[in-house]
Amino acid sequence: MGLTAQEIEAAVAAREVAVLELPLGDAAETFSLEKAVCSHGLFMMAPNRWDSVTRTFSRPLRLSNDLDGEGEPSSSVMVRISHDSSFLQIRVYGNSALSREHEKSLLHQVRRMLRLMENDEKDVRGFQEMCKNMEASAAVKNFGGRVFRSPTLFEDMVKCILLCNCQWSRTLDMANALCELQLELQHSSPNSSGSEASVKIMENQKAKCEDFVPKTPAPKETKRRHVTMMKGDDLSRKFSGVEQVLKMDVAAKVEDGKHVKNACQGASCEESDHCNKIGNFPTARELYMLDEFFLAKRCKLGYRASRIVKLSQDIVEGKIQLRQLEDICVTRNLQSYSELMDHLKVINGFGPFTCANVLMCMGFYHTIPADSETVRHLKQVHAKNSSSKTVDRDVGEIYAKYAPYQFLTYWAEIWNFYEKTFGKLSAMPYTDYRLITANNMRPKGNQINKRRKLI
């Protein structure tokens, strides 16, 4: 069967590549792409992909930088970032004629992810100077001082919600599911905005469910299909059709959506495979019209779905001004920290741990987000019997001398411990990221490293 006109057009576009260069300037002395990317678990979460063979980083980025979700919907492009001695090369696939605004947006997102803003370089040099003055351990000195984050504050905020109260493997699954959903939302109606596509999917779901309920009972399912039907409680009865309806809606668009699979054929096999499976991380505008029960079921988010939908709604409706928050953190001091904390702590679902993680992403390193992983670390590395009640006090006592870089010192120790247990994380296959669990880090003699060490 021959290719359609749309498929031919997509195949031609896929071979179009724009190449941008981002000069590192003074940061060239301190910058390593590998260390800047492979420095926090956020780099392991979809849609990010580090290629350990080519030492390049790939993910979709948006052509516009609409922080507050007020502008027109923006398409995504797959980019691959590589590091030369004095600059970064950014290959943009499927678009060889970028406007100046598009280039500006893409470069801003890259700078944000890799901590290449002016304040970031000051922090890196300040941290390295502190390491010399404090005679820090080799693990802390070698850390680098840059902690990977997302291209947008919204993505950081949602991913910080995904970090709460669950195993790392589930966090990875939830992030991946959100990116898969974004692809479905985007291409369920190619000419619609994200919100319109969301509404269309929800309307289809409601219409088909209303059509279905009054009629004859559903036929008895086989064991294979019974897994998706769940139990017969009220919530499952209400939303049991959601996943199937979404799949039917997407399946109906397969022919129209083939250009998604072709869009990366001009890139490497690794990038093409990555692009085929998931989309970009969804924006606030793409999520704010979704029903929270639909989102919880589709992406297995649990209680987090209502928090993410409410966050998205507040951003799109202007109740939360992300641009204002980003502007406040340009000046990093205790006053701006307190001002940002006042904004964050009133957001639904933003407790101390989530707020501390978001503020770390925004460049405040004097506070350590403490959880059960912190308790484990203090016990295994510092021989400190801490608990959930004492952990904040304990980290304060241990890391106070490293001010204002307490988090960077703590995280350098954490990262070093992970690499001692699992091997170099930048060389770990992405399929093994889910093995980084508390259970696999418990001391079990020499057997644990022989069985679990990956590199």
DOTORBA-95543 format. One record per residue: residue in one letter; x, y negated, z of N, C-alpha, C in turn. Coordinates in steps of 0.05 Angstrom, whole numbers, plus 5000, padded with zeros to 4 digits. Layout:
// DOTORBA-95543
aXYZXYZXYZ ...
// end
This chain:
// DOTORBA-95543
m501750245000500050005000501849755000 g501249564983502849324980502449135003 l504248945006504148745027502048535020 t500648435040498848215035500447955032 a499047745022500347485019501347385046 q499747435067500547345093503047485103 e503247745098505547895106508047815090 i507747755065510047665049511047395059 e509147215065509846955076511346985102 a510347165120511547205146514347325143 a514747505123517347625119519347425110 v518447245092520247025083521046845106 a518946775123519446595145521346725165 a521146985169522847125188525747105182 r526447065156529247055148530246765150 e528546585157529346305160530446265189 v532846165191534146135217535245845218 a534545715240535845455246537845505268 v540045365266542245395286542645125300 l542345125326542844885342545344925358 e546744705363549144715381548644535405 l549244635428548944485453551744445465 p553044215462555644165473555544185504 l557544315515557644355544558944125559 g560543965544561843745557563543825581 d563343685603564843745627564144025638 a561744125633560944385643562444615631 a563844565609565344775596567444905615 e568444745634570444845652569245045672 t566745015678565545185699563445375689 f562745365663560445515653561245785641 s559645985648559746245636556846325630 l556246385605553446465598552646715614 e554446905615553847155629553147105659 k554746945672554246885700551846705704 a551346525686549046345688546446495685 v546346695667543946845662543647065683 c545647225686545447465704546147395732 s544547225744545047115771542747125790 h540447215780538047225796536047425783 g534347545798532447735787530547615766 l530247355766528547225746529547285717 f532147335713533047395686532147665677 m531347845695530448105688527448115681 m526047895687523147885684522447795655 a520447925644519547855617518747555616 p519347435592520247545567523247525563 n524747505584527647465582528947725573 r531147705558532647945551535647875548 w537247995565540147975563541248215548 d542848165528544048375513546948415523 s547448635537550048685549552148745528 v551448825505553348895484554448645470 t552548475462553348225447553747995466 r553048025492553147815512551647565503 t549247615493547447405485544847425500 f543347205501540847195515538647115495 s536447265497534147215478531547195493 r529847025483527047015492525546815474 p522846815475521346615461521446345476 l521546125462521345865473519145705457 r518045505469515945355456517145105442 l515945035420516944815404516244545416 s514444535435513944285450514244335479 n514844125494515344145522513144005538 d510744125537508444005549508144105578 l509343965597509544055624506744085637 d504943905632502443905647500144025631 g500644145608498544275593496544085581 e497243835576495443645566495543615535 g497743705523498143655495496843875478 e497443855452496444045433497844315437 p496544545431497844795433500344815417 s502444945427504944955414505745245408 s506745295384507645565377510245625390 s510845885391513345985403515246075381 v517746065386519746165368521746335384 m522746545372524746715385527446575382 v528946555404531546435403533646635414 r536046615404538346765415540546575421 i541546595446543646405455546246555459 s548346435447551046545450552846325460 h555146405470556946205483559646195469 d560345955459563045905449564445755472 s566945705468568545585490567445315499 s566545155481565744875488562844815482 f561345005472558444955466556945215466 l554245185466552445415463551345405435 q551145635422549845655397547045775401 i545045635391542245725394541045785367 r540646035361539446115336536446135339 v535045985322532045975323530946125299 y529446335304528546515283525846435273 g525446445246522846405234522246105229 n524145935234523645645229526245505223 s526745455198529345335190529145025188 a526744915192526344625189525144515214 l526744505235525844395261525744095260 s523743975271523643685274525443605297 r526043345299527743245321526343305348 e523743275349522243325374522443625381 h522343795362522544085367525344145378 e527444035365530144085374530543985403 k529443745408529643625435528343805456 s526043915449524544085468526044345473 l527044465452528544725455531044685471 l532544475466535044425481534444365510 h532244225515531544175543530944435558 q529444615545528744865558531345035563 v533145025545535645175549537245055572 r537444785572538944655594537644725621 r535044735622533644795647534245075656 m533945265638534445545645537245595656 l539145475643541945535649543245335668 r541645165680542644965699544844795687 l544144665665546144495651545344195652 m543444135671542843855675545143715690 e545143455690547243305703547543375733 n545343385747545343455775546343745780 d545743925761546644195764549644215764 e550944075746553944085745555143975771 k553843765782554843655808554643865829 d552444015830552044225850554144455846 v554644525821556544745816559344665827 r560144425820562844325829562844295860 g560644195871560444165900560644435914 f559244635903559344905914562145025912 q563444995890566145105886568044965905 e567744705909569544565928569044665956 m566544705963565844815990567145085994 c567045255973568345525976571245505982 k572645305969575545275975575945176003 n574444986012574844866038574145066060 m572145236055571145426076572645686074 e574445716055575745976050573746196048 a571746156031569646346027570746606015 s569146826018569947086008570247075977 a571647265966571947285937569247315923 a567347465936564747495924563247235921 v563447065941562146805940563546625920 k566146615920567646445901567046525872 n566846785867566446875839563546845829 f561746775847558946765839558446555817 g559746335818559446135797557945885805 g555745915820554245685829551745615812 r551245765791548845715775546945955780 v544345885785542346095789540246065767 f539946275752538046275729535246205738 r533846045721531045985725529645985698 s527045925699525445935674525645675659 p524745675634524845425618522845215627 t520845295643518845105653518345145682 l517544935696516844955724514445135728 f512445125710510145295713510845595713 e512645675695513445955694514846025720 d516545855731517845905756515745935778 m513745765779511745775800510246035799 v509346125776507846375774509646615781 k512146605772513946835778514546845808 c514646615821515146615850512646745864 i510246705853507946845864508147145860 l509247225837509547515831511547645849 l513347495861515447605878514447685906 c511947595913510947625940509647905945 n510448025967508948255978508648495959 c510748555945510648795928513448885921 q513549135911516149245902517049105876 w519649105872520848975849519749095823 s519349355822518349475797515549365790 r513949315810511249205804511548915795 t513348765807513848485798514548485768 l516248665760517048685732514648755715 d513048945724510649025708508648795705 m508248645726506348425725507248205705 a509848145706510947945687510648035659 n511248295654511048405627508148405617 a506248465635503448475628502448195620 l503347995634502547715628503547635600 c506047725593507047655567505647815545 e504848065550503248215531500548085527 l499347985549496747855547497047595531 q499247445535499647205520499647255490 l500947475482500947545453498147605443 e496547745459493847805451492147555450 l492447375469490947125469491646955445 q494246945439495146775417494146875390 h494047135386493347245360490547355358 s489047345379486247425377484747225359 s485746975358484646775340486946585332 p488346655310490746515303490546215300 n488146115293487845825289486745675313 s486445825336485345705360487445635380 s486845455398488645405420488545645439 g490445645458490545865478487945875494 s486845645502484445645518482045745501 e481845665476479745755459479846055454 a482246155451482546445448481746585473 s482446475496481646595522478646605524 v477346375518474446365519473246575501 k474346595477473246785457473347075468 i475647145479475947415490473947465513 m473647255531471847285553468947305543 e468247145523465547155512464947425499 n466947525485466547795473466148005494 q467747975516467448165538464748155550 k463747905556461147875569458947975551 a459047895525456947975506456748275503 k459048405501459048695497458148835522 c458948725545458148845571455148815574 e454048575567451148535569449648715550 d450748765526449548935507449449225517 f451649295532452049575539450349655563 v450249475583449149555609446249645608 p444349505594441549585595440949835580 k442749935563442150165546442650425561 t442950635546443350895558445850915574 p445951085594448351115610450751205593 a453051145602455451225587455751525588 p456551645565456951935565459252005584 k459152255592461152365610463952345597 e465852235612468552205601470152455606 t472052495587473952705592475952625613 k477552805624479552745644481452535634 r482252545609484252355599483152075600 r480552035593479451765592478451685619 h478051875638477051795664478951625679 v481551635672483551475686482851175682 t481951095659481450815654478750725665 m476950925672474350845682474350775711 m476450855726476750795754474550925770 k474250825795472150925813469550775808 g467450875821464850755816464050535835 d465950385846465150165863464149925847 d463049725861461749495848463649355829 l466149305838468049145822468649295796 s469149555798469849715774467449725755 r465049755766462649765749462349505733 k463049285747462649015735464648975713 f467149065717469349005699470549245685 s469249475686470449715674470849685644 g469149515631469349485603471449285593 v472549135612474348915604476649005588 e478149205599480549285585479949405558 q477849575557477149695531476249495511 v474649295520473749085502476148925491 l478048865509480348715500481948865479 k482249135484483649295465482249305438 m479549325439477949325414478349065399 d478248845414478548575401481248555388 v483348645402486048625391486348815367 a485249055370485449245348484149145323 a482048985326480648875302482448675288 k484448575303486148365291488848475282 v489148745281491748865275492848765248 e491148775228492048685202492948395202 d491248225215491947945217494447895233 g494948085252497148045271499748175262 k499848295239502348425231504648235228 h504047975223506147785220507647745246 v506447825269507947805294510248005294 k509748245284511848445283513948375262 n513148245241515148175221516647925227 a515747765247516947505252519747515261 c520647735270523447755280525147935263 q524248005239525848195223528448065214 g528647805214531047675207533147675229 a532247765253534047765276535248045279 s536648085302537848345307535648545314 c536348805314534449015321533548975350 e535348905367534648865395532548645398 e532848415384530948195386528348275373 s528548415350526048495336524348675354 d525648875367524249055384522948905408 h524448725419523448565441521048395433 c521248265410519048095401516548245393 n516948495383514648655375512848725398 k513948755422512448865444511048655461 i512248425465511048225483511147945471 g509547765482509647495473511247325492 n510647065492511946885510510546895537 f511646765557510246745583507946555579 p505546615588503246445583503546175596 t502245975584502245705595499745675613 a499745455628497445395645494845375628 r495145245604492745215587491745485577 e493445675573492645935563491246105585 l491846035610490746195633488346065647 y488045805644486145675662483245745657 m482645835632479845905626479246195631 l481246355639480746635643479346685669 d477646885669476346985694478447125711 e478447065737480547175754480347475756 f477847585755477547875757478548015732 f478047885709479147985684482247995685 l483447775694486347755695487447955715 a486147985738487148175758487148465747 k485048535732484848805721486748845698 r486848645680488448675655491448685662 c492348525681495248515687495948635713 k493948755727494448885753495748695773 l494648455775495748245792494648255820 g492448385825491248385851490348105859 y490748045885489947785895491347545882 r493647605869495247385857493747265833 a491847405821490447305798488947045804 s487547045827485946805834487746575839 r490146615851492046405856493146295830 i493746465811494946375786492846225769 v490346325769488246185754487745905767 k487645895794487145645807489445445802 l491945545803494245375796494045265768 s493345435749493045355721490845145718 q488645185731486444995730487244725741 d488544725764489444475776491444325759 i493144465745495044335728493644215703 v491944375690490644275666488744045672 e487444055696485543845704486943605716 g489643615718491143385728491343355758 k490443555773490643545802493443605811 i494943755796497843805801499343695777 q501143505782502643375761505443485760 l505943675743508643805742510843605734 r510143425716512143225708512943055732 q511042985748511642825772513442985791 l512943245794514643405812517443425802 e517743455775520343475763521843205767 d520342985764521642725767522642685796 i521142775815521942745843524542885849 c524943125837527343285844529843195829 v529542985812531942875799533942775820 t532842655841534442575865534142785886 r536242935891536043155910537143075937 n535343025955536142965983533843056001 l534143016027532143116046529442976042 q529542726034527042576030525442686006 s526842735984525442845961524543135966 y526143275982525443555989522843556005 s522643376025520243356042517843276025 e518243096006516043005989515043235972 l516843385960516043615944514743825961 m515743875984514544076002511643996009 d511143736013508443646018506543705995 h507643675970506043735946505544035944 l507544195949507444485944505744635965 k506044565990504844726011501744716012 v500644515997497744505996496544655972 i498344765955497444925933496445195943 n494245285933493045535942495045765938 g495645905960497446145958500346085961 f501045825965503845755967504645745997 g505545976007506545986034509445906036 p510745936059513545856062515445986043 f515046256038516846396021516646305992 t514146275982513746175954514845895951 c514145725970515145445969518145435968 a519445585985522345585986523645685960 n522345885948523445985922523045775900 v520745645899520245445879522245215882 l522645125907524544905913527444985906 m528045245910530745335901530945315870 c528845385856528845365827529145065819 m528144885835528244605829530944475837 g532744635850535444545855536044485884 f534344565903534844515932535844775944 y538344765953539745005962540245025992 h539144836007539744836036537845016052 t535745116038533745296052533845566039 i533745776055533846056045531046176046 p529846266024527346406024527746676038 a526546716061527046956077524747146075 d525347396071523347616071524647866081 s523448096076524448356085527248416073 e527748316049530348356036532548206052 t531747976063533647816079534247976105 v532248086117532648246141534548476136 r534048616113535848846106538748746102 h539048516088541748416082543248346108 l541848216126543148136151544048376167 k542448596166543148836180545548976167 q545449006141547449166127550049026122 v549948756119552348606112553448456137 h551648356154552548196177552148336203 a551248596202550848746227549048596247 k547048456236545248296252542448426252 n541548516276538948636278536848416278 s535948346255533948136252531148256249 s529148086249526348166245524847946231 s522447996223520847796210520347546228 k520447596254520047376273522547206277 t524847326274527447186280529047116256 v528247216232529947186208530546896201 d528646716203529146436197531346316215 r531146386241533146286260535846416254 d535846676248538346816243539846706219 v538446666196539846566173540746286177 g539246136193540145866200542745866215 e543146046233545546066249547946166232 i547446356215549546486200550546296177 y548746156164549546016140549645706143 a549145606168549145316172551845186163 k554045326167556645216161557045166131 y555345286114555645266085553945036074 a552744876091550944666082552444476062 p551144376041548244416034547844646015 y549544836015549445055996548945326009 q547245326030546645566045545545786027 f543645716010542445915992544446035973 l546145865961548045965941549946165954 t550746115979552546295993551146555999 y548746536010547146766016546546935991 w545846795970545146945946547647075933 a549946945935552447065925552947325939 e552447335965552847585981550847795972 i548247715969546147895960546948025933 w547647845914548347935887550748125887 n552748065903555048235906554348505917 f552548515937551648765948550148935927 y548448805911547048955890549149075870 e551148925863553049025843554849235855 k555349235881556849445894555149705893 t552549675895550749905896550150015869 f549549845850548549925823550549885801 g552749755806554649685785554049405774 k555549305755555249035745552449005733 l550948815743548148785734547948675706 s549948525697549848425669550348655649 a551248885658551749115641549549325644 m547649275661545449465666543449465643 p542649695633540449695613537849585625 y536349435609533949315620531949515629 t532049755619530149965627530750065656 d533149995666533850085694533449865715 y532449635707532149415726530349495749 r528349665743526449745764527649925785 l530050025781531350185801532450025825 i532449755822533549595843531349565865 t531249755883529249755904530649795931 a529149725952530249755979530850045985 n529250225975529650505980532350605968 n533050505945535550575932537950445944 m537450245961539750115974540250206003 r538550396012539050496039541450676040 p543250646060545650816061544851106065 k545851276046545451566048548051706043 g550151616055552751736050553751656023 n555351826011556451775984554451845962 q552351995971550552105950549051885935 i548351665950546851455937548251335913 n550851265917552351145895552751335872 k553251585878553751775856551151825840 r548851815854546351865840545251615826 r545651385839544251145830546050945816 k548650955821550250755809550250785778 l549650565765549050585736551350515718 i553350375728555550285711558150405721 
// end
